Amino acid sequence: MDLNNQSAVVMGGSSGIGLATVQSLAAAGASVIATGRDAGKLQSAIGGLGKRVTGKAFDCCDKTAVDAFFRQAGPIDHLVLALSGAGGAGEFATLDLQALRRGFEAKFWPQIQAAQASLATLRRGGSVTFVTAISARMANPGTAGLGAINGAIEAMLGTLARELKPTRVNAVSPGVVDTPWWDQVPADFKERFFREQAETLPVGRVGRPQDIAHAIRFLVENSFMTGAIIECDGGMRLL
């Protein structure tokens, strides 16, 4: 598919996987609207990406703001949902259930409500691409909560692909990726964990945002893909 003269919205486009996706889709010729919560951060991130990229700052957890955004955005061809949060990790016996609830509020609900709100302006035959996580597809101790959040999104994909046809609905399920999400943990822990992952993963390294953006772009461009989940995890699910 030629993305020239097509439009895309990347929600969560101010950093990490979302920003890499904005860059990739714009390079393919699409006009891209990147969204983010912090106006200053968003403009700093997309500044210099060219006239194809614009930004809109609002809180994607606010359904009223999300609905207003799509009313104002006009017709769009593709939606990428790279919204995420930090809550929900930890062993189940001691898992902070309020943190898990916040994890759902930061990722599951914003992604689902944005997908629903987009339908009024999303072109029939366009695409919706969710960004989940490999925690939904493997059984790692300490990730039951994260798996529940991402698994809840993935459980809806097949049904949405059938209900919304000919619009295509897919997801990319990343593994460990070096993004600002990891800034919340101590630097020494991150360094040690990434080193261990690089030694363990079949590909010999942790992921980069561009790796995931490449998979997202494939799903956006390939008009024969729907109801699919691409596991872009460096082989983590094989361990």
C-alpha positions in Angstrom: 0.0 0.0 0.0 1.2 3.5 -0.9 0.8 5.8 2.2 1.1 8.9 0.1 -2.2 11.0 0.4 -3.2 8.9 3.4 -3.5 10.1 7.0 -2.7 8.4 10.3 -3.1 9.2 14.0 -0.6 7.8 16.4 -1.8 8.1 20.0 1.1 8.1 22.4 3.3 9.5 19.7 5.6 11.7 21.8 8.2 9.1 22.7 9.4 5.5 22.4 7.5 3.2 20.1 4.9 5.8 19.3 7.4 8.4 18.2 9.3 5.9 16.1 6.0 5.0 14.4 5.3 8.6 13.7 8.7 8.9 12.0 8.2 5.6 10.0 4.7 6.4 8.7 5.7 10.0 7.8 8.8 8.6 5.9 6.4 6.4 4.0 4.5 9.4 2.8 1.6 9.5 5.3 0.3 12.7 7.0 0.5 11.9 10.7 -1.1 13.5 13.7 0.9 12.5 16.9 -0.9 12.9 20.2 0.6 13.2 23.7 -0.3 14.4 27.1 2.4 17.0 27.5 2.3 19.8 24.8 6.0 20.8 25.3 7.3 17.3 25.2 5.2 16.5 22.1 6.3 19.5 20.2 9.9 18.9 21.1 9.6 15.3 19.9 8.0 16.0 16.5 9.8 19.3 15.8 11.9 18.8 12.7 10.0 15.9 11.3 8.6 17.9 8.5 5.3 19.3 7.4 3.6 15.9 7.2 3.7 15.6 11.0 1.5 17.7 13.3 0.7 17.2 17.0 -2.2 17.5 19.4 -1.8 17.5 23.1 -4.5 16.1 25.4 -5.0 13.4 28.0 -6.0 10.2 26.3 -7.5 8.9 29.5 -10.1 11.6 29.3 -12.9 10.2 27.1 -14.4 13.7 26.5 -11.1 14.9 25.2 -10.7 11.8 23.0 -14.1 12.2 21.5 -13.5 15.9 20.8 -10.1 15.1 19.2 -11.7 12.7 16.7 -14.5 15.1 15.9 -11.9 17.8 15.0 -9.4 15.6 13.3 -11.5 14.9 10.2 -11.3 11.8 8.1 -8.3 9.5 8.8 -7.1 6.3 7.2 -5.1 4.6 10.0 -5.0 4.6 13.8 -2.1 3.4 15.9 -2.6 3.0 19.6 0.7 3.2 21.4 -0.7 4.3 24.7 0.7 2.7 27.8 1.1 2.9 31.6 3.4 1.5 34.3 1.1 -0.2 36.8 0.4 -3.9 37.2 3.8 -5.6 37.6 4.7 -7.8 40.5 4.2 -11.3 41.9 0.5 -12.1 42.4 0.7 -12.8 46.2 1.8 -9.3 46.9 0.5 -7.5 43.8 -0.9 -4.0 44.5 -4.4 -4.4 43.0 -4.9 -0.6 43.0 -1.7 -0.3 40.9 -3.2 -3.0 38.6 -6.4 -1.0 38.3 -4.3 2.1 37.4 -2.5 0.0 34.8 -5.9 -0.8 33.1 -6.9 2.8 33.4 -3.6 3.9 31.7 -3.6 1.4 28.8 -6.6 -0.8 28.3 -9.4 1.8 28.6 -7.6 4.6 26.7 -6.8 2.2 23.8 -10.3 0.8 23.6 -12.1 4.1 24.0 -9.9 5.8 21.4 -10.5 2.9 18.9 -14.3 3.3 19.4 -14.2 7.1 19.2 -12.2 6.9 15.9 -14.9 4.9 14.1 -16.9 8.1 13.2 -14.0 9.4 11.1 -11.9 6.3 10.3 -12.2 5.3 6.6 -13.9 2.0 6.0 -11.1 -0.3 4.8 -8.5 1.6 6.8 -6.7 0.1 9.8 -6.5 0.1 13.6 -3.3 -1.2 15.2 -3.0 -1.8 18.9 0.3 -2.0 20.7 0.1 -4.7 23.5 3.0 -6.6 25.0 4.5 -10.1 25.0 3.4 -10.5 28.7 0.0 -11.4 27.3 1.5 -14.4 25.4 3.8 -16.0 27.9 3.9 -17.1 31.5 6.6 -15.1 33.2 6.4 -14.9 37.0 5.7 -11.3 38.1 3.8 -10.4 35.0 0.3 -11.7 35.6 -1.1 -8.2 36.0 0.6 -6.9 32.9 -0.5 -10.0 31.0 -4.1 -9.4 32.1 -4.0 -5.8 30.7 -2.5 -6.7 27.4 -4.3 -9.9 27.1 -7.7 -8.1 27.5 -6.9 -6.0 24.4 -5.7 -9.0 22.4 -8.8 -11.0 23.3 -10.9 -8.5 21.5 -8.9 -8.4 18.2 -10.5 -11.2 16.3 -14.1 -10.1 17.1 -13.2 -6.5 16.2 -11.7 -7.6 12.9 -15.0 -9.3 12.0 -17.3 -6.6 13.3 -15.5 -3.7 11.8 -14.6 -5.2 8.4 -13.5 -4.1 5.9 -11.5 -2.0 8.3 -8.5 -4.0 9.5 -7.7 -4.6 13.2 -4.3 -5.9 14.2 -1.8 -5.7 17.1 2.0 -5.7 17.6 3.1 -7.5 20.8 6.6 -6.2 21.8 9.1 -7.8 24.2 11.7 -5.9 26.1 12.3 -2.6 24.2 14.7 0.2 25.3 12.2 3.1 25.6 11.6 5.8 28.2 9.2 3.4 29.9 12.3 2.0 31.6 13.2 5.4 33.1 10.9 4.6 36.1 13.3 1.9 37.3 16.8 2.5 38.9 19.5 2.9 36.2 21.6 0.0 37.7 18.6 -2.4 37.6 17.9 -1.4 33.9 21.5 -1.9 32.9 21.7 -5.3 34.6 18.3 -6.5 33.3 19.1 -5.4 29.7 22.4 -7.2 29.8 20.8 -10.4 31.1 18.2 -10.1 28.3 20.8 -9.6 25.6 22.6 -12.7 26.8 19.4 -14.8 26.9 17.3 -13.7 23.9 17.9 -15.6 20.7 18.6 -12.3 18.8 21.3 -11.3 21.3 19.9 -7.8 22.1 17.0 -6.0 23.5 14.6 -4.2 21.2 14.7 -0.7 19.8 11.6 1.4 19.2 12.3 1.3 15.5 12.0 -2.5 15.5 8.4 -2.3 16.7 7.6 0.7 14.4 8.7 -1.5 11.5 6.2 -4.2 12.4 3.4 -1.6 12.9 4.1 0.0 9.5 3.9 -3.5 8.0 0.4 -4.0 9.4 -0.7 -0.5 8.3 0.6 -1.0 4.8 -0.5 -4.6 4.2 -4.2 -4.7 3.2 -4.3 -8.5 3.5 -3.6 -8.5 7.3 -6.4 -8.4 9.8 -7.1 -10.1 13.2 -3.3 -10.7 13.5 -0.9 -10.2 16.3 2.8 -9.9 15.4 5.1 -11.0 18.2 8.0 -8.6 17.9 9.9 -9.8 21.0 13.4 -11.0 19.9 12.3 -14.6 20.6 11.4 -13.9 24.3 8.2 -16.1 24.0 10.5 -19.1 23.1 12.3 -19.1 26.5 
